[in-house]
Amino acid sequence: MRVLIQRVSEARVSVGGAVLGEVGPGLLVLVCAMQGDGEAQAEKLAAKVAKLRIFKDDEGRMNRSVRDIGGAALVVSQFTLSADTRSGNRPGFSAAAAPEIGERLYEHFAARLQAEGVPVATGRFGADMQVALVNDGPVTIWMDSDG
């Protein structure tokens, strides 16, 4: 499983002009289930994201988690994180999990992050979404469940 985490001042996701989810200070988490992934990978990453210390403490160091600051997470499915760009100019996405598995693991990830004490808003799996955010820092971190 792969996630791209962005520390945000605010973020929202819309479909057809209707806002599905939004958060203030916290995280935008783009999620991609890969072939071979299961609940264990989703749970591992959710726990890691909840505890990831990327928010500033009183001395300006990244030493607080999203839970520590009382922040929230906007979790959005993003199968294009599976892109293989090693050959040609058109990325391949065959490493992504099948849609029915990807949706189940995306929902499981969001539920586990919520269970870790992080309020969660979500997008809609498989929809053509528009994501707006104010990246704070900017801080952007890539994580794989196997790493």
GIDAQUI-V479614 format. One record per residue. RES is the residue in one letter. PHI is phi as a letter, one per 30 degrees, with the letter a starting at -180 (999 if undefined). OMEGA is omega in degrees with one decimal (999 if undefined). Layout:
RES_PHI_OMEGA, RES_PHI_OMEGA
This chain:
M_999_179.8, R_b_172.3, V_b_171.0, L_c_-173.9, I_c_174.9, Q_b_174.3, R_d_-173.4, V_b_168.2, S_d_177.0, E_a_177.0, A_a_175.9, R_b_177.6, V_b_-178.1, S_b_171.0, V_b_179.4, G_h_179.1, G_i_178.8, A_c_179.2, V_d_178.2, L_c_-177.8, G_a_176.6, E_a_178.1, V_b_171.0, G_c_-179.8, P_e_180.0, G_l_-173.4, L_b_161.7, L_c_-177.7, V_c_175.1, L_d_-170.0, V_b_175.3, C_b_173.1, A_d_-178.8, M_c_176.2, Q_e_178.7, G_i_179.3, D_d_176.1, G_b_-178.2, E_e_-178.2, A_d_179.8, Q_d_178.8, A_d_-179.1, E_d_179.4, K_d_-178.6, L_d_178.8, A_d_178.4, A_d_-179.9, K_d_-179.8, V_d_-178.9, A_d_-175.3, K_c_-175.2, L_d_-174.7, R_c_-178.0, I_b_177.1, F_c_-174.4, K_d_172.0, D_c_-177.5, D_d_179.1, E_c_176.7, G_i_178.6, R_c_175.8, M_d_-173.0, N_b_-179.1, R_b_177.3, S_c_176.3, V_d_176.4, R_d_-178.5, D_e_-177.3, I_c_-177.6, G_i_-178.6, G_d_-179.4, A_b_179.3, A_b_169.9, L_c_-175.1, V_c_-174.4, V_b_177.5, S_d_-174.2, Q_a_-176.7, F_d_-178.3, T_d_173.0, L_d_178.3, S_d_-173.1, A_e_172.7, D_c_-177.0, T_c_-175.0, R_d_179.8, S_b_179.3, G_i_-177.5, N_c_178.1, R_c_-178.7, P_d_174.3, G_c_-176.8, F_b_-175.7, S_d_179.0, A_d_178.5, A_d_175.6, A_d_174.6, A_e_-174.9, P_e_-178.3, E_d_176.5, I_d_178.7, G_e_179.9, E_d_179.8, R_d_-178.2, L_d_174.8, Y_d_179.3, E_d_178.3, H_d_177.4, F_e_-178.6, A_d_179.6, A_d_179.7, R_d_177.2, L_d_176.0, Q_d_179.5, A_d_177.2, E_d_177.0, G_j_179.3, V_c_174.8, P_e_-173.5, V_b_167.6, A_c_-176.3, T_b_170.0, G_c_178.4, R_b_-177.2, F_e_174.5, G_i_-179.2, A_d_171.9, D_d_-172.3, M_c_171.7, Q_c_-178.4, V_c_177.1, A_c_-178.7, L_a_168.6, V_c_-178.6, N_d_-176.9, D_c_177.7, G_k_-3.3, P_d_174.8, V_b_179.1, T_b_-175.0, I_b_177.8, W_c_177.6, M_b_173.0, D_c_179.4, S_d_179.8, D_c_-176.3, G_b_999
